[in-house]
Every structure is written in structure tokens, then in C-alpha cells.
Amino acid sequence: MFSKEESAQLRKEFWMSFGKSFPRKWLLYNTKIKGFAFKFQADRKKAFVCLDFEHPEEIANELLYDQMVSLKKIVETEYLPEVIYDDNFELENRKIIRRIYVPYDKKFSIYNKNTWRDCYEFFIETMPQFELFFYEYEDFIKQAI
């Protein structure tokens, strides 16, 4: 078991190591759509690349998510076959959001440095596919709001 400080230090080290090992400017929050952001997620037991819908107006979240659902077949067949659409995703803080994500399917823990490299590889293979999809369909997605 790790102390709170050790845990925080390991998480910081994980993300710093990722940034140094794979320096790149990612799209992430820079979608120019409020509350529509790509994210890397890693914790004690799992990791994934995701697209979160957290617009302050619920109707905007619903419209954006529905627009993405209409593109689901394209996402699955041309970009990310293992993508999961979840309109009722619960965050650690108990907040419910809409999330589209690709889970890392290997054993992972942010507290086990031996699992980091494979997770980083997953991140750098998956996020560019998500970004490519977004850039291709950005205008269509933005029509929702």
C-alpha cells in the first residue's frame, strides 16, 4: 500500500514520464467545443483513451452524444473497432457523464512501473485514431450545437 504522498508522486511520475517519452501536442481539450474533450485516463486498475461530454448544459451533452452515436459505425469500422459508447458513465467522484472510450485490455496499474510502457504504447496508438476521426468529422459534430 502506498501513502497518499507516494501515490500522488507515482501518478505524477507516470504522466511526466509519458510526456517526456512521447512528446507531442495532443488535441485533448482543444476541440473548440465546450465540454467536449479527449482524455487519457489511468488509475489503480485500468487505463483508457476517452472522449468526455461535460458541457454545463445537459441538452448540449445530449445533442453532441447523439451526433457521435450517429457516427458509431464509422468510428468502429474505420478508426477504433473496440470503442465503447456509454451514456451513463460514473466517474470516481460519482458524477454521471456521457463517455466514448477505448479501454486498455492488458493488466495495468499506475502503481506498477512494469505496466507503464505498454500503456504508453496503447495511448500513442489509440489517441491519434480518435483525433483523426475528430478532424475528419469535426464540422458534422459541431452541427449538433
PyMOL commands that set and color helices and strands:
alter all, ss='L'
color gray80, all
select helices_A, chain A and resi 4-21+58-70+72-79+113-142
alter helices_A, ss='H'
color red, helices_A
select strands_A, chain A and resi 36-42+47-53+84-90+96-103
alter strands_A, ss='S'
color yellow, strands_A
deselect
rebuild
show_as cartoon
